[in-house]
Amino acid sequence: MVDPKAPHCPDIVYRRIQPSDLEVLEQIHGDLFPIRYESEFFHNVVNGHDIMAWGAVDRSRPGSQKDELIGFVTARIVPARESEIGDMLRYDSSRKEQMLVYILTLGVVEAYRSRGIATSLIQEVIKCASTIPTCRAVYLHVISYNDRAIHFYKKMSFKCVRRLPNFYYIGGQHYDSYLFVYYVNGGRSPCSPLEIVTTVATYVRSLFKSLAARLWKNEEKKISRWPKCKETSGLLTTQNKRVLTIESAGCQCV
């Protein structure tokens, strides 16, 4: 089983989870999560039945422990229409049915935390999702009181797009959930009201610039047609024109 003490310079290697990881995988889940998973879930994970899973091992550990899990991530590919974020994807009728990767569980044993292992495991999921042409996003849920996980996913550039009331029911009590999304392969959310306003402002700005350029060109033509003054043999002068444009501040949409 996992030794609670990690070496100072571990040799972390990442690989796919396999059937021999079953016992340790169940133990770590039991230690880390308040939710109890059925045995069917773990068998599906280690055998790759409808679930993708990556593990982290420390090759510097002695004997058989060098291939024992010290971290893991599990995920499933789901059709966008069957997910909670199906309405948050921009629809493209020219493409095939959109798919998503849903992260089920992520965990690292305490002795190996703050070593970038969770980051590397999530990157494995994102990399895999990016190789699926029809996949548009990776998404997951985080219980509302897990501040450390919330900070972690924001740092990984996931967007918190929705709060789901009473999503979890643990120990006889309801807890809210935050929904996080990481878009891949050009996936993005539909136009929000803010995005529409920004687009309109950009169009109006371009229109005003075009009109101003035309007016200035017309004024130059008028000047070139004016006669020269006999007394000075110079061109008549005109008052300088001031061109007004509308500037719009850049906004970032979530």
C-alpha positions as CSV (number, residue, x, y, z in Angstrom):
1,M,0.0,0.0,0.0
2,V,1.0,3.7,-0.4
3,D,3.7,4.8,2.0
4,P,2.7,8.1,3.7
5,K,6.2,9.4,3.4
6,A,7.5,10.4,0.0
7,P,11.2,10.6,-1.0
8,H,12.8,14.1,-1.4
9,C,13.5,13.5,-5.2
10,P,10.8,11.2,-6.5
11,D,10.9,9.9,-10.1
12,I,7.3,10.5,-11.2
13,V,6.1,8.6,-14.3
14,Y,2.6,8.8,-15.9
15,R,0.9,5.8,-17.5
16,R,-2.5,4.4,-18.2
17,I,-4.3,2.7,-15.3
18,Q,-4.3,-1.1,-15.5
19,P,-6.1,-4.0,-13.8
20,S,-3.3,-4.5,-11.3
21,D,-4.1,-1.0,-9.9
22,L,-7.5,-2.0,-8.7
23,E,-6.8,-2.5,-4.9
24,V,-4.7,0.7,-4.5
25,L,-7.2,2.7,-6.6
26,E,-10.0,1.7,-4.3
27,Q,-8.0,2.5,-1.2
28,I,-7.0,6.0,-2.4
29,H,-10.5,6.9,-3.5
30,G,-11.8,5.8,0.0
31,D,-9.1,8.0,1.7
32,L,-9.7,11.1,-0.4
33,F,-13.4,11.3,-1.2
34,P,-16.5,11.6,1.0
35,I,-18.5,9.8,-1.8
36,R,-18.3,6.0,-1.8
37,Y,-18.0,4.5,-5.3
38,E,-19.4,1.1,-6.3
39,S,-17.1,-1.7,-7.2
40,E,-18.4,-1.6,-10.7
41,F,-16.9,1.9,-11.1
42,F,-13.4,0.7,-10.2
43,H,-13.6,-2.4,-12.5
44,N,-14.7,-0.2,-15.4
45,V,-11.7,2.2,-14.7
46,V,-9.0,-0.4,-14.5
47,N,-10.4,-2.3,-17.5
48,G,-11.1,0.7,-19.6
49,H,-14.8,0.1,-20.0
50,D,-16.2,3.5,-21.1
51,I,-13.7,5.3,-18.8
52,M,-10.3,6.7,-19.6
53,A,-7.8,6.8,-16.7
54,W,-4.2,7.9,-16.1
55,G,-2.1,7.2,-13.1
56,A,1.1,8.6,-11.6
57,V,3.7,6.3,-10.0
58,D,7.1,6.9,-8.3
59,R,9.8,4.8,-9.9
60,S,12.2,5.8,-7.1
61,R,10.3,3.7,-4.5
62,P,11.7,0.2,-3.6
63,G,10.4,-3.1,-4.9
64,S,6.8,-3.4,-6.2
65,Q,6.0,0.0,-4.8
66,K,7.7,1.7,-7.7
67,D,4.7,0.9,-9.9
68,E,2.1,1.6,-7.2
69,L,-0.3,4.5,-7.8
70,I,0.3,7.8,-6.0
71,G,-2.1,9.8,-8.1
72,F,-4.9,9.3,-10.7
73,V,-7.5,10.9,-12.9
74,T,-10.5,9.3,-14.5
75,A,-12.7,10.6,-17.3
76,R,-15.5,9.7,-19.7
77,I,-16.4,10.7,-23.2
78,V,-20.0,11.9,-23.4
79,P,-22.2,13.4,-26.2
80,A,-22.7,17.2,-25.7
81,R,-26.4,16.8,-25.8
82,E,-26.4,14.6,-22.8
83,S,-24.3,16.9,-20.6
84,E,-25.0,19.9,-18.4
85,I,-23.1,22.2,-20.8
86,G,-24.8,21.2,-24.0
87,D,-26.5,24.6,-24.1
88,M,-23.2,26.4,-23.5
89,L,-21.5,25.3,-26.7
90,R,-21.8,27.2,-30.0
91,Y,-23.6,24.9,-32.4
92,D,-22.0,24.2,-35.8
93,S,-24.3,22.3,-38.2
94,S,-21.4,21.6,-40.6
95,R,-19.7,19.4,-38.0
96,K,-20.6,16.0,-36.6
97,E,-22.2,15.5,-33.2
98,Q,-20.2,17.4,-30.6
99,M,-18.5,15.3,-27.8
100,L,-17.1,16.3,-24.4
101,V,-14.7,14.8,-21.9
102,Y,-16.1,14.7,-18.4
103,I,-13.6,14.4,-15.5
104,L,-14.9,12.0,-12.9
105,T,-12.3,11.9,-10.2
106,L,-8.8,13.4,-9.6
107,G,-6.6,12.6,-6.6
108,V,-3.0,12.6,-5.3
109,V,-2.0,11.0,-2.1
110,E,-1.1,13.6,0.6
111,A,2.7,12.8,0.7
112,Y,3.0,13.7,-3.0
113,R,1.0,16.9,-3.2
114,S,2.4,20.2,-4.4
115,R,4.7,18.5,-6.9
116,G,2.7,19.3,-10.0
117,I,1.2,15.8,-10.3
118,A,-2.4,16.9,-10.5
119,T,-1.5,19.4,-13.1
120,S,0.2,16.8,-15.2
121,L,-2.7,14.4,-14.9
122,I,-5.2,17.1,-16.0
123,Q,-2.9,17.9,-18.9
124,E,-3.0,14.3,-20.0
125,V,-6.8,14.6,-20.2
126,I,-6.7,17.8,-22.1
127,K,-4.2,16.4,-24.5
128,C,-6.3,13.3,-25.1
129,A,-9.5,15.5,-25.6
130,S,-7.6,17.6,-28.1
131,T,-6.9,14.6,-30.3
132,I,-10.6,13.8,-30.6
133,P,-11.8,15.9,-33.6
134,T,-15.4,16.2,-32.4
135,C,-14.5,17.0,-28.8
136,R,-15.2,20.6,-27.9
137,A,-14.5,20.8,-24.1
138,V,-13.3,19.2,-20.9
139,Y,-15.6,19.8,-18.0
140,L,-16.1,18.8,-14.3
141,H,-17.9,19.6,-11.1
142,V,-16.3,20.9,-7.9
143,I,-18.2,20.9,-4.5
144,S,-18.7,24.5,-3.4
145,Y,-16.6,24.3,-0.2
146,N,-13.5,22.9,-1.9
147,D,-11.5,26.1,-2.2
148,R,-8.3,24.4,-3.0
149,A,-9.8,22.6,-6.0
150,I,-11.5,25.7,-7.2
151,H,-8.2,27.6,-7.1
152,F,-6.5,24.8,-8.9
153,Y,-8.8,24.6,-11.9
154,K,-8.9,28.4,-12.3
155,K,-5.1,28.2,-12.4
156,M,-5.4,25.6,-15.1
157,S,-7.4,28.0,-17.2
158,F,-10.8,26.3,-16.6
159,K,-13.7,28.7,-16.6
160,C,-16.3,28.6,-13.8
161,V,-19.5,28.9,-15.9
162,R,-22.3,27.9,-13.5
163,R,-23.3,27.1,-9.9
164,L,-25.6,24.2,-9.5
165,P,-27.7,24.3,-6.2
166,N,-27.9,21.1,-4.2
167,F,-25.9,19.1,-6.7
168,Y,-24.3,16.8,-4.1
169,Y,-26.0,14.9,-1.3
170,I,-23.4,13.7,1.3
171,G,-24.1,12.5,4.8
172,G,-27.7,13.7,4.7
173,Q,-26.8,17.2,3.6
174,H,-27.0,19.0,0.3
175,Y,-24.1,20.9,-1.2
176,D,-23.8,23.2,-4.2
177,S,-21.5,22.5,-7.1
178,Y,-19.4,24.7,-9.4
179,L,-19.3,23.7,-13.1
180,F,-15.8,24.2,-14.7
181,V,-15.1,24.1,-18.5
182,Y,-12.0,24.0,-20.6
183,Y,-12.7,24.5,-24.3
184,V,-10.6,22.5,-26.9
185,N,-10.6,22.2,-30.7
186,G,-12.1,25.6,-31.3
187,G,-15.0,25.0,-28.9
188,R,-16.6,28.0,-27.3
189,S,-19.7,29.2,-25.6
190,P,-22.6,30.8,-27.6
191,C,-22.6,34.6,-27.9
192,S,-23.4,36.1,-24.5
193,P,-25.1,39.5,-24.2
194,L,-21.8,41.1,-23.4
195,E,-20.2,39.5,-26.5
196,I,-23.0,40.8,-28.7
197,V,-22.6,44.4,-27.3
198,T,-18.8,44.2,-27.9
199,T,-19.4,43.0,-31.5
200,V,-21.9,45.8,-32.2
201,A,-19.5,48.4,-30.7
202,T,-16.7,47.2,-32.9
203,Y,-18.9,47.4,-36.0
204,V,-20.1,50.9,-35.1
205,R,-16.5,52.0,-34.6
206,S,-15.5,50.6,-38.0
207,L,-18.5,52.4,-39.6
208,F,-17.6,55.7,-38.1
209,K,-14.0,55.4,-39.3
210,S,-15.2,54.7,-42.8
211,L,-17.6,57.6,-42.9
212,A,-14.9,60.0,-41.5
213,A,-12.5,58.9,-44.1
214,R,-15.0,59.6,-46.9
215,L,-15.8,63.1,-45.5
216,W,-12.1,63.9,-45.3
217,K,-11.6,62.8,-48.8
218,N,-14.5,65.0,-50.1
219,E,-13.1,68.0,-48.2
220,E,-9.7,67.5,-49.9
221,K,-11.3,67.4,-53.3
222,K,-13.2,70.7,-52.5
223,I,-9.9,72.4,-51.5
224,S,-8.2,71.3,-54.7
225,R,-10.9,73.0,-56.8
226,W,-10.8,76.4,-55.0
227,P,-9.2,79.2,-57.1
228,K,-5.9,80.9,-56.1
229,C,-6.1,84.4,-54.6
230,K,-4.7,87.0,-57.0
231,E,-3.2,89.1,-54.2
232,T,-1.2,86.3,-52.6
233,S,-1.0,83.7,-55.4
234,G,-1.6,81.1,-52.6
235,L,-4.3,78.7,-51.8
236,L,-7.2,79.7,-49.6
237,T,-6.8,78.2,-46.1
238,T,-9.6,76.3,-44.3
239,Q,-10.2,75.5,-40.7
240,N,-8.7,72.1,-39.7
241,K,-11.3,69.4,-39.4
242,R,-11.4,67.1,-36.3
243,V,-12.3,63.5,-36.9
244,L,-14.3,61.9,-34.1
245,T,-14.1,58.1,-33.5
246,I,-15.8,55.9,-31.0
247,E,-13.4,53.8,-28.9
248,S,-14.6,50.7,-27.2
249,A,-12.8,49.0,-24.3
250,G,-11.9,45.3,-24.7
251,C,-14.0,43.0,-22.6
252,Q,-13.4,39.3,-21.7
253,C,-16.4,37.0,-21.6
254,V,-16.7,33.9,-19.4
